[in-house]
């Protein structure tokens, strides 16, 4: 599902204008990004939790040359589905 499809469906369900729905959509995800960038978890009741996972630095190999290379430490976003989402998907 694309952003435009989500906006269209929410506008139809709520009676709000597409412009208003798009502003709320954008602000919601900007808020999520900001909180995750600070290292905070984002929990959406009945849906799930987004959180930051730290990946340690490690050695890897270049698949083309076989040479070893150092892969720097990084952060990754992970998502754990909530029980209500799991139940809805498994119906």
PDB file of N, CA, C and O in Angstrom:
ATOM      1  N   UNK A   1       0.846  -1.162   0.000  1.00  0.00           N
ATOM      2  CA  UNK A   1       0.000   0.000   0.000  1.00  0.00           C
ATOM      3  C   UNK A   1       0.899   1.236   0.000  1.00  0.00           C
ATOM      4  O   UNK A   1       1.861   1.316   0.764  1.00  0.00           O
ATOM      5  N   UNK A   2       0.579   2.179  -0.852  1.00  0.00           N
ATOM      6  CA  UNK A   2       1.369   3.404  -0.991  1.00  0.00           C
ATOM      7  C   UNK A   2       0.810   4.515  -0.113  1.00  0.00           C
ATOM      8  O   UNK A   2      -0.334   4.464   0.338  1.00  0.00           O
ATOM      9  N   UNK A   3       1.651   5.521   0.116  1.00  0.00           N
ATOM     10  CA  UNK A   3       1.255   6.671   0.928  1.00  0.00           C
ATOM     11  C   UNK A   3      -0.030   7.301   0.388  1.00  0.00           C
ATOM     12  O   UNK A   3      -0.946   7.598   1.154  1.00  0.00           O
ATOM     13  N   UNK A   4      -0.097   7.502  -0.915  1.00  0.00           N
ATOM     14  CA  UNK A   4      -1.281   8.150  -1.504  1.00  0.00           C
ATOM     15  C   UNK A   4      -2.542   7.316  -1.287  1.00  0.00           C
ATOM     16  O   UNK A   4      -3.623   7.871  -1.092  1.00  0.00           O
ATOM     17  N   UNK A   5      -2.414   5.997  -1.318  1.00  0.00           N
ATOM     18  CA  UNK A   5      -3.560   5.126  -1.078  1.00  0.00           C
ATOM     19  C   UNK A   5      -4.022   5.218   0.377  1.00  0.00           C
ATOM     20  O   UNK A   5      -5.219   5.232   0.662  1.00  0.00           O
ATOM     21  N   UNK A   6      -3.056   5.280   1.286  1.00  0.00           N
ATOM     22  CA  UNK A   6      -3.402   5.417   2.708  1.00  0.00           C
ATOM     23  C   UNK A   6      -4.134   6.731   2.936  1.00  0.00           C
ATOM     24  O   UNK A   6      -5.157   6.766   3.621  1.00  0.00           O
ATOM     25  N   UNK A   7      -3.615   7.807   2.365  1.00  0.00           N
ATOM     26  CA  UNK A   7      -4.228   9.131   2.524  1.00  0.00           C
ATOM     27  C   UNK A   7      -5.639   9.133   1.952  1.00  0.00           C
ATOM     28  O   UNK A   7      -6.559   9.652   2.584  1.00  0.00           O
ATOM     29  N   UNK A   8      -5.821   8.566   0.775  1.00  0.00           N
ATOM     30  CA  UNK A   8      -7.151   8.502   0.162  1.00  0.00           C
ATOM     31  C   UNK A   8      -8.142   7.739   1.052  1.00  0.00           C
ATOM     32  O   UNK A   8      -9.272   8.183   1.255  1.00  0.00           O
ATOM     33  N   UNK A   9      -7.710   6.599   1.573  1.00  0.00           N
ATOM     34  CA  UNK A   9      -8.603   5.779   2.410  1.00  0.00           C
ATOM     35  C   UNK A   9      -8.944   6.485   3.719  1.00  0.00           C
ATOM     36  O   UNK A   9     -10.097   6.467   4.151  1.00  0.00           O
ATOM     37  N   UNK A  10      -7.950   7.107   4.352  1.00  0.00           N
ATOM     38  CA  UNK A  10      -8.212   7.811   5.606  1.00  0.00           C
ATOM     39  C   UNK A  10      -9.120   9.019   5.390  1.00  0.00           C
ATOM     40  O   UNK A  10      -9.990   9.299   6.215  1.00  0.00           O
ATOM     41  N   UNK A  11      -8.924   9.729   4.293  1.00  0.00           N
ATOM     42  CA  UNK A  11      -9.780  10.881   3.993  1.00  0.00           C
ATOM     43  C   UNK A  11     -11.226  10.418   3.796  1.00  0.00           C
ATOM     44  O   UNK A  11     -12.159  11.062   4.276  1.00  0.00           O
ATOM     45  N   UNK A  12     -11.405   9.313   3.096  1.00  0.00           N
ATOM     46  CA  UNK A  12     -12.753   8.796   2.852  1.00  0.00           C
ATOM     47  C   UNK A  12     -13.407   8.334   4.165  1.00  0.00           C
ATOM     48  O   UNK A  12     -14.601   8.552   4.369  1.00  0.00           O
ATOM     49  N   UNK A  13     -12.637   7.704   5.045  1.00  0.00           N
ATOM     50  CA  UNK A  13     -13.196   7.187   6.298  1.00  0.00           C
ATOM     51  C   UNK A  13     -13.482   8.277   7.320  1.00  0.00           C
ATOM     52  O   UNK A  13     -14.444   8.175   8.081  1.00  0.00           O
ATOM     53  N   UNK A  14     -12.657   9.322   7.346  1.00  0.00           N
ATOM     54  CA  UNK A  14     -12.786  10.337   8.390  1.00  0.00           C
ATOM     55  C   UNK A  14     -13.566  11.573   7.959  1.00  0.00           C
ATOM     56  O   UNK A  14     -14.056  12.322   8.804  1.00  0.00           O
ATOM     57  N   UNK A  15     -13.683  11.793   6.647  1.00  0.00           N
ATOM     58  CA  UNK A  15     -14.342  13.000   6.160  1.00  0.00           C
ATOM     59  C   UNK A  15     -13.425  14.214   6.150  1.00  0.00           C
ATOM     60  O   UNK A  15     -13.849  15.310   5.784  1.00  0.00           O
ATOM     61  N   UNK A  16     -12.165  14.025   6.550  1.00  0.00           N
ATOM     62  CA  UNK A  16     -11.194  15.111   6.490  1.00  0.00           C
ATOM     63  C   UNK A  16     -10.707  15.294   5.056  1.00  0.00           C
ATOM     64  O   UNK A  16     -10.845  14.398   4.224  1.00  0.00           O
ATOM     65  N   UNK A  17     -10.137  16.460   4.778  1.00  0.00           N
ATOM     66  CA  UNK A  17      -9.591  16.675   3.437  1.00  0.00           C
ATOM     67  C   UNK A  17      -8.307  15.872   3.288  1.00  0.00           C
ATOM     68  O   UNK A  17      -7.661  15.521   4.275  1.00  0.00           O
ATOM     69  N   UNK A  18      -7.949  15.587   2.049  1.00  0.00           N
ATOM     70  CA  UNK A  18      -6.709  14.852   1.799  1.00  0.00           C
ATOM     71  C   UNK A  18      -5.506  15.655   2.290  1.00  0.00           C
ATOM     72  O   UNK A  18      -4.535  15.077   2.777  1.00  0.00           O
ATOM     73  N   UNK A  19      -5.561  16.963   2.168  1.00  0.00           N
ATOM     74  CA  UNK A  19      -4.459  17.810   2.629  1.00  0.00           C
ATOM     75  C   UNK A  19      -4.285  17.699   4.145  1.00  0.00           C
ATOM     76  O   UNK A  19      -3.161  17.611   4.638  1.00  0.00           O
ATOM     77  N   UNK A  20      -5.394  17.702   4.880  1.00  0.00           N
ATOM     78  CA  UNK A  20      -5.320  17.566   6.335  1.00  0.00           C
ATOM     79  C   UNK A  20      -4.778  16.193   6.730  1.00  0.00           C
ATOM     80  O   UNK A  20      -3.939  16.085   7.625  1.00  0.00           O
ATOM     81  N   UNK A  21      -5.256  15.155   6.065  1.00  0.00           N
ATOM     82  CA  UNK A  21      -4.801  13.797   6.359  1.00  0.00           C
ATOM     83  C   UNK A  21      -3.309  13.668   6.042  1.00  0.00           C
ATOM     84  O   UNK A  21      -2.567  13.035   6.794  1.00  0.00           O
ATOM     85  N   UNK A  22      -2.872  14.261   4.942  1.00  0.00           N
ATOM     86  CA  UNK A  22      -1.461  14.177   4.572  1.00  0.00           C
ATOM     87  C   UNK A  22      -0.583  14.886   5.608  1.00  0.00           C
ATOM     88  O   UNK A  22       0.500  14.396   5.927  1.00  0.00           O
ATOM     89  N   UNK A  23      -1.024  16.013   6.130  1.00  0.00           N
ATOM     90  CA  UNK A  23      -0.259  16.718   7.169  1.00  0.00           C
ATOM     91  C   UNK A  23      -0.133  15.848   8.423  1.00  0.00           C
ATOM     92  O   UNK A  23       0.948  15.742   9.002  1.00  0.00           O
ATOM     93  N   UNK A  24      -1.230  15.233   8.835  1.00  0.00           N
ATOM     94  CA  UNK A  24      -1.193  14.366  10.016  1.00  0.00           C
ATOM     95  C   UNK A  24      -0.285  13.158   9.755  1.00  0.00           C
ATOM     96  O   UNK A  24       0.516  12.783  10.611  1.00  0.00           O
ATOM     97  N   UNK A  25      -0.412  12.568   8.594  1.00  0.00           N
ATOM     98  CA  UNK A  25       0.427  11.421   8.202  1.00  0.00           C
ATOM     99  C   UNK A  25       1.905  11.801   8.286  1.00  0.00           C
ATOM    100  O   UNK A  25       2.695  11.102   8.921  1.00  0.00           O
ATOM    101  N   UNK A  26       2.274  12.906   7.646  1.00  0.00           N
ATOM    102  CA  UNK A  26       3.672  13.342   7.624  1.00  0.00           C
ATOM    103  C   UNK A  26       4.186  13.653   9.023  1.00  0.00           C
ATOM    104  O   UNK A  26       5.298  13.260   9.376  1.00  0.00           O
ATOM    105  N   UNK A  27       3.393  14.351   9.818  1.00  0.00           N
ATOM    106  CA  UNK A  27       3.815  14.694  11.176  1.00  0.00           C
ATOM    107  C   UNK A  27       3.960  13.457  12.052  1.00  0.00           C
ATOM    108  O   UNK A  27       4.856  13.391  12.893  1.00  0.00           O
ATOM    109  N   UNK A  28       3.085  12.482  11.860  1.00  0.00           N
ATOM    110  CA  UNK A  28       3.164  11.244  12.636  1.00  0.00           C
ATOM    111  C   UNK A  28       4.486  10.544  12.373  1.00  0.00           C
ATOM    112  O   UNK A  28       5.186  10.165  13.312  1.00  0.00           O
ATOM    113  N   UNK A  29       4.832  10.371  11.112  1.00  0.00           N
ATOM    114  CA  UNK A  29       6.058   9.649  10.792  1.00  0.00           C
ATOM    115  C   UNK A  29       7.301  10.481  11.073  1.00  0.00           C
ATOM    116  O   UNK A  29       8.353   9.919  11.377  1.00  0.00           O
ATOM    117  N   UNK A  30       7.209  11.800  10.981  1.00  0.00           N
ATOM    118  CA  UNK A  30       8.331  12.651  11.396  1.00  0.00           C
ATOM    119  C   UNK A  30       8.562  12.507  12.898  1.00  0.00           C
ATOM    120  O   UNK A  30       9.706  12.469  13.353  1.00  0.00           O
ATOM    121  N   UNK A  31       7.481  12.428  13.662  1.00  0.00           N
ATOM    122  CA  UNK A  31       7.583  12.223  15.107  1.00  0.00           C
ATOM    123  C   UNK A  31       8.239  10.877  15.412  1.00  0.00           C
ATOM    124  O   UNK A  31       9.115  10.793  16.272  1.00  0.00           O
ATOM    125  N   UNK A  32       7.818   9.826  14.710  1.00  0.00           N
ATOM    126  CA  UNK A  32       8.423   8.499  14.881  1.00  0.00           C
ATOM    127  C   UNK A  32       9.923   8.569  14.611  1.00  0.00           C
ATOM    128  O   UNK A  32      10.726   8.094  15.414  1.00  0.00           O
ATOM    129  N   UNK A  33      10.303   9.169  13.467  1.00  0.00           N
ATOM    130  CA  UNK A  33      11.715   9.259  13.098  1.00  0.00           C
ATOM    131  C   UNK A  33      12.515  10.018  14.147  1.00  0.00           C
ATOM    132  O   UNK A  33      13.613   9.602  14.517  1.00  0.00           O
ATOM    133  N   UNK A  34      11.968  11.127  14.626  1.00  0.00           N
ATOM    134  CA  UNK A  34      12.657  11.928  15.621  1.00  0.00           C
ATOM    135  C   UNK A  34      12.883  11.172  16.917  1.00  0.00           C
ATOM    136  O   UNK A  34      13.972  11.223  17.488  1.00  0.00           O
ATOM    137  N   UNK A  35      11.860  10.470  17.385  1.00  0.00           N
ATOM    138  CA  UNK A  35      11.992   9.707  18.623  1.00  0.00           C
ATOM    139  C   UNK A  35      12.979   8.555  18.460  1.00  0.00           C
ATOM    140  O   UNK A  35      13.779   8.292  19.358  1.00  0.00           O
ATOM    141  N   UNK A  36      12.928   7.872  17.327  1.00  0.00           N
ATOM    142  CA  UNK A  36      13.874   6.775  17.092  1.00  0.00           C
ATOM    143  C   UNK A  36      15.299   7.303  16.981  1.00  0.00           C
ATOM    144  O   UNK A  36      16.235   6.662  17.459  1.00  0.00           O
ATOM    145  N   UNK A  37      15.474   8.466  16.355  1.00  0.00           N
ATOM    146  CA  UNK A  37      16.804   9.069  16.241  1.00  0.00           C
ATOM    147  C   UNK A  37      17.375   9.414  17.613  1.00  0.00           C
ATOM    148  O   UNK A  37      18.592   9.389  17.800  1.00  0.00           O
ATOM    149  N   UNK A  38      16.513   9.735  18.570  1.00  0.00           N
ATOM    150  CA  UNK A  38      16.947  10.021  19.945  1.00  0.00           C
ATOM    151  C   UNK A  38      17.240   8.742  20.719  1.00  0.00           C
ATOM    152  O   UNK A  38      17.773   8.803  21.827  1.00  0.00           O
ATOM    153  N   UNK A  39      16.901   7.592  20.157  1.00  0.00           N
ATOM    154  CA  UNK A  39      17.117   6.322  20.828  1.00  0.00           C
ATOM    155  C   UNK A  39      15.919   5.816  21.602  1.00  0.00           C
ATOM    156  O   UNK A  39      16.015   4.821  22.320  1.00  0.00           O
ATOM    157  N   UNK A  40      14.783   6.498  21.460  1.00  0.00           N
ATOM    158  CA  UNK A  40      13.564   6.099  22.173  1.00  0.00           C
ATOM    159  C   UNK A  40      12.776   5.070  21.362  1.00  0.00           C
ATOM    160  O   UNK A  40      12.803   5.090  20.132  1.00  0.00           O
ATOM    161  N   UNK A  41      12.082   4.182  22.050  1.00  0.00           N
ATOM    162  CA  UNK A  41      11.165   3.256  21.391  1.00  0.00           C
ATOM    163  C   UNK A  41       9.874   3.987  21.059  1.00  0.00           C
ATOM    164  O   UNK A  41       9.507   4.954  21.727  1.00  0.00           O
ATOM    165  N   UNK A  42       9.186   3.517  20.019  1.00  0.00           N
ATOM    166  CA  UNK A  42       7.870   4.052  19.664  1.00  0.00           C
ATOM    167  C   UNK A  42       6.894   2.888  19.715  1.00  0.00           C
ATOM    168  O   UNK A  42       6.957   1.980  18.886  1.00  0.00           O
ATOM    169  N   UNK A  43       5.994   2.916  20.689  1.00  0.00           N
ATOM    170  CA  UNK A  43       5.012   1.847  20.860  1.00  0.00           C
ATOM    171  C   UNK A  43       3.644   2.354  20.428  1.00  0.00           C
ATOM    172  O   UNK A  43       3.178   3.385  20.914  1.00  0.00           O
ATOM    173  N   UNK A  44       3.005   1.639  19.525  1.00  0.00           N
ATOM    174  CA  UNK A  44       1.658   1.967  19.061  1.00  0.00           C
ATOM    175  C   UNK A  44       0.751   0.859  19.581  1.00  0.00           C
ATOM    176  O   UNK A  44       0.819  -0.280  19.119  1.00  0.00           O
ATOM    177  N   UNK A  45      -0.096   1.203  20.542  1.00  0.00           N
ATOM    178  CA  UNK A  45      -0.958   0.210  21.189  1.00  0.00           C
ATOM    179  C   UNK A  45      -1.790  -0.536  20.151  1.00  0.00           C
ATOM    180  O   UNK A  45      -2.400   0.076  19.275  1.00  0.00           O
ATOM    181  N   UNK A  46      -1.809  -1.848  20.257  1.00  0.00           N
ATOM    182  CA  UNK A  46      -2.578  -2.682  19.349  1.00  0.00           C
ATOM    183  C   UNK A  46      -1.902  -2.926  18.006  1.00  0.00           C
ATOM    184  O   UNK A  46      -2.429  -3.655  17.166  1.00  0.00           O
ATOM    185  N   UNK A  47      -0.731  -2.315  17.803  1.00  0.00           N
ATOM    186  CA  UNK A  47      -0.031  -2.475  16.522  1.00  0.00           C
ATOM    187  C   UNK A  47       1.342  -3.088  16.733  1.00  0.00           C
ATOM    188  O   UNK A  47       1.621  -4.174  16.224  1.00  0.00           O
ATOM    189  N   UNK A  48       2.206  -2.402  17.480  1.00  0.00           N
ATOM    190  CA  UNK A  48       3.532  -2.943  17.721  1.00  0.00           C
ATOM    191  C   UNK A  48       4.491  -1.882  18.212  1.00  0.00           C
ATOM    192  O   UNK A  48       4.097  -0.752  18.501  1.00  0.00           O
ATOM    193  N   UNK A  49       5.763  -2.263  18.305  1.00  0.00           N
ATOM    194  CA  UNK A  49       6.798  -1.379  18.823  1.00  0.00           C
ATOM    195  C   UNK A  49       7.964  -1.303  17.852  1.00  0.00           C
ATOM    196  O   UNK A  49       8.469  -2.320  17.376  1.00  0.00           O
ATOM    197  N   UNK A  50       8.381  -0.073  17.567  1.00  0.00           N
ATOM    198  CA  UNK A  50       9.578   0.183  16.785  1.00  0.00           C
ATOM    199  C   UNK A  50      10.694   0.503  17.769  1.00  0.00           C
ATOM    200  O   UNK A  50      10.486   1.272  18.707  1.00  0.00           O
ATOM    201  N   UNK A  51      11.876  -0.075  17.569  1.00  0.00           N
ATOM    202  CA  UNK A  51      12.980   0.232  18.466  1.00  0.00           C
ATOM    203  C   UNK A  51      14.297   0.194  17.704  1.00  0.00           C
ATOM    204  O   UNK A  51      14.394  -0.369  16.613  1.00  0.00           O
ATOM    205  N   UNK A  52      15.309   0.810  18.312  1.00  0.00           N
ATOM    206  CA  UNK A  52      16.637   0.860  17.719  1.00  0.00           C
ATOM    207  C   UNK A  52      17.450  -0.321  18.247  1.00  0.00           C
ATOM    208  O   UNK A  52      17.458  -0.598  19.447  1.00  0.00           O
ATOM    209  N   UNK A  53      18.122  -1.001  17.346  1.00  0.00           N
ATOM    210  CA  UNK A  53      19.035  -2.077  17.707  1.00  0.00           C
ATOM    211  C   UNK A  53      20.434  -1.643  17.295  1.00  0.00           C
ATOM    212  O   UNK A  53      20.627  -1.091  16.212  1.00  0.00           O
ATOM    213  N   UNK A  54      21.396  -1.892  18.152  1.00  0.00           N
ATOM    214  CA  UNK A  54      22.791  -1.563  17.838  1.00  0.00           C
ATOM    215  C   UNK A  54      23.471  -2.773  17.231  1.00  0.00           C
ATOM    216  O   UNK A  54      23.357  -3.892  17.732  1.00  0.00           O
ATOM    217  N   UNK A  55      24.186  -2.524  16.132  1.00  0.00           N
ATOM    218  CA  UNK A  55      24.971  -3.581  15.497  1.00  0.00           C
ATOM    219  C   UNK A  55      26.442  -3.289  15.767  1.00  0.00           C
ATOM    220  O   UNK A  55      26.913  -2.182  15.507  1.00  0.00           O
ATOM    221  N   UNK A  56      27.155  -4.251  16.275  1.00  0.00           N
ATOM    222  CA  UNK A  56      28.570  -4.077  16.589  1.00  0.00           C
ATOM    223  C   UNK A  56      29.395  -4.049  15.305  1.00  0.00           C
ATOM    224  O   UNK A  56      28.978  -4.572  14.272  1.00  0.00           O
ATOM    225  N   UNK A  57      30.575  -3.429  15.386  1.00  0.00           N
ATOM    226  CA  UNK A  57      31.509  -3.451  14.260  1.00  0.00           C
ATOM    227  C   UNK A  57      31.965  -4.896  14.057  1.00  0.00           C
ATOM    228  O   UNK A  57      32.080  -5.662  15.014  1.00  0.00           O
ATOM    229  N   UNK A  58      32.218  -5.250  12.820  1.00  0.00           N
ATOM    230  CA  UNK A  58      32.627  -6.624  12.544  1.00  0.00           C
ATOM    231  C   UNK A  58      33.448  -6.665  11.263  1.00  0.00           C
ATOM    232  O   UNK A  58      33.503  -5.695  10.507  1.00  0.00           O
ATOM    233  N   UNK A  59      34.081  -7.803  11.039  1.00  0.00           N
ATOM    234  CA  UNK A  59      34.824  -7.988   9.802  1.00  0.00           C
ATOM    235  C   UNK A  59      33.941  -8.721   8.802  1.00  0.00           C
ATOM    236  O   UNK A  59      33.207  -9.646   9.149  1.00  0.00           O
ATOM    237  N   UNK A  60      34.034  -8.287   7.570  1.00  0.00           N
ATOM    238  CA  UNK A  60      33.286  -8.927   6.499  1.00  0.00           C
ATOM    239  C   UNK A  60      34.204  -9.173   5.321  1.00  0.00           C
ATOM    240  O   UNK A  60      35.405  -8.911   5.388  1.00  0.00           O
ATOM    241  N   UNK A  61      33.636  -9.672   4.253  1.00  0.00           N
ATOM    242  CA  UNK A  61      34.421  -9.927   3.039  1.00  0.00           C
ATOM    243  C   UNK A  61      33.752  -9.270   1.850  1.00  0.00           C
ATOM    244  O   UNK A  61      32.529  -9.284   1.714  1.00  0.00           O
ATOM    245  N   UNK A  62      34.574  -8.699   0.998  1.00  0.00           N
ATOM    246  CA  UNK A  62      34.092  -8.172  -0.267  1.00  0.00           C
ATOM    247  C   UNK A  62      33.787  -9.376  -1.153  1.00  0.00           C
ATOM    248  O   UNK A  62      34.698 -10.145  -1.459  1.00  0.00           O
ATOM    249  N   UNK A  63      32.532  -9.568  -1.577  1.00  0.00           N
ATOM    250  CA  UNK A  63      32.197 -10.773  -2.347  1.00  0.00           C
ATOM    251  C   UNK A  63      32.877 -10.829  -3.714  1.00  0.00           C
ATOM    252  O   UNK A  63      33.039 -11.914  -4.273  1.00  0.00           O
ATOM    253  N   UNK A  64      33.276  -9.680  -4.263  1.00  0.00           N
ATOM    254  CA  UNK A  64      33.919  -9.690  -5.581  1.00  0.00           C
ATOM    255  C   UNK A  64      35.397 -10.058  -5.508  1.00  0.00           C
ATOM    256  O   UNK A  64      35.912 -10.784  -6.358  1.00  0.00           O
ATOM    257  N   UNK A  65      36.079  -9.541  -4.466  1.00  0.00           N
ATOM    258  CA  UNK A  65      37.517  -9.772  -4.384  1.00  0.00           C
ATOM    259  C   UNK A  65      37.909 -10.770  -3.304  1.00  0.00           C
ATOM    260  O   UNK A  65      39.004 -11.331  -3.349  1.00  0.00           O
ATOM    261  N   UNK A  66      37.039 -10.996  -2.346  1.00  0.00           N
ATOM    262  CA  UNK A  66      37.357 -11.887  -1.239  1.00  0.00           C
ATOM    263  C   UNK A  66      38.183 -11.212  -0.156  1.00  0.00           C
ATOM    264  O   UNK A  66      38.504 -11.836   0.856  1.00  0.00           O
ATOM    265  N   UNK A  67      38.533  -9.938  -0.354  1.00  0.00           N
ATOM    266  CA  UNK A  67      39.337  -9.211   0.629  1.00  0.00           C
ATOM    267  C   UNK A  67      38.512  -8.939   1.880  1.00  0.00           C
ATOM    268  O   UNK A  67      37.311  -8.679   1.812  1.00  0.00           O
ATOM    269  N   UNK A  68      39.196  -9.005   3.034  1.00  0.00           N
ATOM    270  CA  UNK A  68      38.493  -8.694   4.275  1.00  0.00           C
ATOM    271  C   UNK A  68      38.351  -7.184   4.404  1.00  0.00           C
ATOM    272  O   UNK A  68      39.197  -6.419   3.941  1.00  0.00           O
ATOM    273  N   UNK A  69      37.269  -6.780   5.040  1.00  0.00           N
ATOM    274  CA  UNK A  69      37.032  -5.357   5.252  1.00  0.00           C
ATOM    275  C   UNK A  69      36.344  -5.173   6.585  1.00  0.00           C
ATOM    276  O   UNK A  69      35.674  -6.079   7.080  1.00  0.00           O
ATOM    277  N   UNK A  70      36.511  -4.001   7.164  1.00  0.00           N
ATOM    278  CA  UNK A  70      35.887  -3.718   8.448  1.00  0.00           C
ATOM    279  C   UNK A  70      34.533  -3.062   8.188  1.00  0.00           C
ATOM    280  O   UNK A  70      34.442  -2.067   7.470  1.00  0.00           O
ATOM    281  N   UNK A  71      33.492  -3.627   8.775  1.00  0.00           N
ATOM    282  CA  UNK A  71      32.148  -3.061   8.679  1.00  0.00           C
ATOM    283  C   UNK A  71      31.916  -2.292   9.973  1.00  0.00           C
ATOM    284  O   UNK A  71      31.955  -2.880  11.054  1.00  0.00           O
ATOM    285  N   UNK A  72      31.673  -0.984   9.880  1.00  0.00           N
ATOM    286  CA  UNK A  72      31.547  -0.179  11.098  1.00  0.00           C
ATOM    287  C   UNK A  72      30.265  -0.493  11.872  1.00  0.00           C
ATOM    288  O   UNK A  72      29.310  -1.047  11.330  1.00  0.00           O
ATOM    289  N   UNK A  73      30.274  -0.121  13.153  1.00  0.00           N
ATOM    290  CA  UNK A  73      29.079  -0.267  13.989  1.00  0.00           C
ATOM    291  C   UNK A  73      27.978   0.615  13.418  1.00  0.00           C
ATOM    292  O   UNK A  73      28.254   1.670  12.847  1.00  0.00           O
ATOM    293  N   UNK A  74      26.744   0.185  13.572  1.00  0.00           N
ATOM    294  CA  UNK A  74      25.618   0.961  13.056  1.00  0.00           C
ATOM    295  C   UNK A  74      24.379   0.690  13.895  1.00  0.00           C
ATOM    296  O   UNK A  74      24.358  -0.193  14.752  1.00  0.00           O
ATOM    297  N   UNK A  75      23.359   1.473  13.621  1.00  0.00           N
ATOM    298  CA  UNK A  75      22.078   1.282  14.283  1.00  0.00           C
ATOM    299  C   UNK A  75      21.060   0.838  13.241  1.00  0.00           C
ATOM    300  O   UNK A  75      21.157   1.189  12.065  1.00  0.00           O
ATOM    301  N   UNK A  76      20.090   0.065  13.695  1.00  0.00           N
ATOM    302  CA  UNK A  76      19.056  -0.447  12.808  1.00  0.00           C
ATOM    303  C   UNK A  76      17.709  -0.345  13.516  1.00  0.00           C
ATOM    304  O   UNK A  76      17.634  -0.470  14.738  1.00  0.00           O
ATOM    305  N   UNK A  77      16.665  -0.121  12.758  1.00  0.00           N
ATOM    306  CA  UNK A  77      15.322  -0.070  13.327  1.00  0.00           C
ATOM    307  C   UNK A  77      14.706  -1.458  13.215  1.00  0.00           C
ATOM    308  O   UNK A  77      14.748  -2.086  12.157  1.00  0.00           O
ATOM    309  N   UNK A  78      14.138  -1.927  14.313  1.00  0.00           N
ATOM    310  CA  UNK A  78      13.435  -3.208  14.282  1.00  0.00           C
ATOM    311  C   UNK A  78      11.995  -2.981  14.719  1.00  0.00           C
ATOM    312  O   UNK A  78      11.679  -1.993  15.381  1.00  0.00           O
ATOM    313  N   UNK A  79      11.140  -3.900  14.340  1.00  0.00           N
ATOM    314  CA  UNK A  79       9.716  -3.803  14.657  1.00  0.00           C
ATOM    315  C   UNK A  79       9.260  -5.124  15.245  1.00  0.00           C
ATOM    316  O   UNK A  79       9.562  -6.194  14.718  1.00  0.00           O
ATOM    317  N   UNK A  80       8.532  -5.032  16.343  1.00  0.00           N
ATOM    318  CA  UNK A  80       7.927  -6.224  16.943  1.00  0.00           C
ATOM    319  C   UNK A  80       6.422  -6.015  16.944  1.00  0.00           C
ATOM    320  O   UNK A  80       5.911  -5.084  17.568  1.00  0.00           O
ATOM    321  N   UNK A  81       5.725  -6.886  16.244  1.00  0.00           N
ATOM    322  CA  UNK A  81       4.273  -6.775  16.135  1.00  0.00           C
ATOM    323  C   UNK A  81       3.612  -7.040  17.480  1.00  0.00           C
ATOM    324  O   UNK A  81       4.050  -7.906  18.238  1.00  0.00           O
ATOM    325  N   UNK A  82       2.551  -6.288  17.769  1.00  0.00           N
ATOM    326  CA  UNK A  82       1.778  -6.482  18.981  1.00  0.00           C
ATOM    327  C   UNK A  82       0.816  -7.648  18.826  1.00  0.00           C
ATOM    328  O   UNK A  82       0.580  -8.127  17.717  1.00  0.00           O
ATOM    329  N   UNK A  83       0.269  -8.095  19.928  1.00  0.00           N
ATOM    330  CA  UNK A  83      -0.601  -9.275  19.895  1.00  0.00           C
ATOM    331  C   UNK A  83      -1.863  -9.035  19.070  1.00  0.00           C
ATOM    332  O   UNK A  83      -2.322  -9.945  18.379  1.00  0.00           O
ATOM    333  N   UNK A  84      -2.437  -7.826  19.125  1.00  0.00           N
ATOM    334  CA  UNK A  84      -3.649  -7.552  18.349  1.00  0.00           C
ATOM    335  C   UNK A  84      -3.369  -7.628  16.848  1.00  0.00           C
ATOM    336  O   UNK A  84      -4.200  -8.123  16.086  1.00  0.00           O
ATOM    337  N   UNK A  85      -2.206  -7.140  16.422  1.00  0.00           N
ATOM    338  CA  UNK A  85      -1.822  -7.217  15.002  1.00  0.00           C
ATOM    339  C   UNK A  85      -1.609  -8.663  14.597  1.00  0.00           C
ATOM    340  O   UNK A  85      -2.066  -9.092  13.537  1.00  0.00           O
ATOM    341  N   UNK A  86      -0.919  -9.410  15.435  1.00  0.00           N
ATOM    342  CA  UNK A  86      -0.678 -10.826  15.132  1.00  0.00           C
ATOM    343  C   UNK A  86      -1.993 -11.585  14.974  1.00  0.00           C
ATOM    344  O   UNK A  86      -2.153 -12.386  14.053  1.00  0.00           O
ATOM    345  N   UNK A  87      -2.936 -11.321  15.887  1.00  0.00           N
ATOM    346  CA  UNK A  87      -4.231 -12.002  15.817  1.00  0.00           C
ATOM    347  C   UNK A  87      -4.982 -11.627  14.544  1.00  0.00           C
ATOM    348  O   UNK A  87      -5.579 -12.490  13.900  1.00  0.00           O
ATOM    349  N   UNK A  88      -4.956 -10.344  14.174  1.00  0.00           N
ATOM    350  CA  UNK A  88      -5.668  -9.889  12.971  1.00  0.00           C
ATOM    351  C   UNK A  88      -5.085 -10.525  11.718  1.00  0.00           C
ATOM    352  O   UNK A  88      -5.828 -10.881  10.802  1.00  0.00           O
ATOM    353  N   UNK A  89      -3.784 -10.670  11.667  1.00  0.00           N
ATOM    354  CA  UNK A  89      -3.125 -11.266  10.497  1.00  0.00           C
ATOM    355  C   UNK A  89      -3.388 -12.750  10.412  1.00  0.00           C
ATOM    356  O   UNK A  89      -3.470 -13.301   9.315  1.00  0.00           O
ATOM    357  N   UNK A  90      -3.521 -13.403  11.543  1.00  0.00           N
ATOM    358  CA  UNK A  90      -3.688 -14.868  11.561  1.00  0.00           C
ATOM    359  C   UNK A  90      -5.131 -15.336  11.559  1.00  0.00           C
ATOM    360  O   UNK A  90      -5.384 -16.521  11.780  1.00  0.00           O
ATOM    361  N   UNK A  91      -6.086 -14.450  11.318  1.00  0.00           N
ATOM    362  CA  UNK A  91      -7.496 -14.861  11.257  1.00  0.00           C
ATOM    363  C   UNK A  91      -7.775 -15.662  10.024  1.00  0.00           C
ATOM    364  O   UNK A  91      -8.909 -16.091   9.809  1.00  0.00           O
TER     365      UNK A  91
END
